Amino acid sequence: MERTTVMLPAELKDKTMRMARQLGISFGEMVRTTLEQAVSRGAGGRRRDRSKDPLLSDCAVFQGEGPTDLSVNHDKYLYDDP
């Protein structure tokens, strides 16, 4: 491991320290875990869990006519988002 100095706003550091205490881990472990998760997600930022995404997990082939408003309301149909 390498020692690294990072400047954080006081409020962010306080929140992170509180969360680490609640989880029963050190501040350093909290920072390492959070950074690892962010790096693992890649440049795209937050992503949906693809294994739970109805669009990506659907293997069925639809035949026939679909809703005429599908292009406008696809999130509603796929994710039940209004």
C-alpha positions as CSV (number, residue, x, y, z in Angstrom):
1,M,0.0,0.0,0.0
2,E,1.0,3.6,-0.6
3,R,0.3,6.5,1.6
4,T,-1.7,9.3,-0.1
5,T,-2.8,12.7,1.0
6,V,-6.2,13.9,-0.2
7,M,-7.8,17.2,0.6
8,L,-11.5,16.8,1.5
9,P,-14.1,19.3,2.5
10,A,-14.7,19.1,6.3
11,E,-18.3,18.1,5.9
12,L,-17.5,15.2,3.5
13,K,-14.8,14.0,5.8
14,D,-17.1,14.1,8.8
15,K,-19.9,12.2,6.9
16,T,-17.4,9.6,5.7
17,M,-16.0,9.1,9.2
18,R,-19.5,8.7,10.7
19,M,-20.4,6.2,8.0
20,A,-17.2,4.2,8.6
21,R,-17.9,4.1,12.3
22,Q,-21.5,2.9,11.6
23,L,-20.0,0.1,9.4
24,G,-17.3,-0.7,11.9
25,I,-14.5,0.0,9.6
26,S,-11.6,2.5,9.5
27,F,-11.8,5.8,7.6
28,G,-9.1,4.5,5.3
29,E,-11.0,1.3,4.6
30,M,-14.1,3.3,3.8
31,V,-12.2,5.5,1.4
32,R,-10.5,2.5,-0.3
33,T,-13.8,0.6,-0.7
34,T,-15.6,3.6,-2.1
35,L,-12.9,4.4,-4.5
36,E,-12.7,0.7,-5.7
37,Q,-16.4,0.7,-6.3
38,A,-16.2,3.9,-8.3
39,V,-13.3,2.7,-10.4
40,S,-15.0,-0.6,-11.0
41,R,-18.0,1.2,-12.5
42,G,-15.8,2.9,-15.0
43,A,-16.1,6.2,-16.7
44,G,-19.9,5.8,-17.2
45,G,-20.6,6.5,-13.6
46,R,-23.5,4.9,-11.9
47,R,-25.1,2.1,-13.9
48,R,-28.1,-0.1,-13.4
49,D,-27.5,-3.6,-12.4
50,R,-27.6,-5.2,-15.9
51,S,-28.7,-8.5,-14.6
52,K,-31.9,-6.9,-13.3
53,D,-32.5,-4.6,-16.3
54,P,-35.7,-5.7,-18.0
55,L,-34.4,-4.6,-21.4
56,L,-31.1,-6.4,-21.2
57,S,-32.4,-9.5,-19.5
58,D,-35.3,-10.0,-22.0
59,C,-34.4,-12.8,-24.4
60,A,-37.9,-13.1,-26.0
61,V,-38.6,-12.0,-29.5
62,F,-41.7,-9.9,-29.8
63,Q,-43.8,-10.3,-32.9
64,G,-46.8,-8.2,-33.6
65,E,-47.6,-4.5,-33.1
66,G,-46.4,-2.7,-30.0
67,P,-47.7,0.4,-28.3
68,T,-47.8,3.4,-30.6
69,D,-46.2,5.6,-27.8
70,L,-43.3,3.2,-27.2
71,S,-40.6,5.6,-28.2
72,V,-41.9,8.3,-25.9
73,N,-42.8,6.1,-22.9
74,H,-40.2,3.3,-23.1
75,D,-39.0,3.9,-19.5
76,K,-42.6,3.5,-18.2
77,Y,-42.9,0.2,-20.0
78,L,-39.5,-1.1,-19.2
79,Y,-38.9,0.2,-15.7
80,D,-42.3,1.1,-14.5
81,D,-41.2,4.8,-14.3
82,P,-43.9,7.4,-14.8
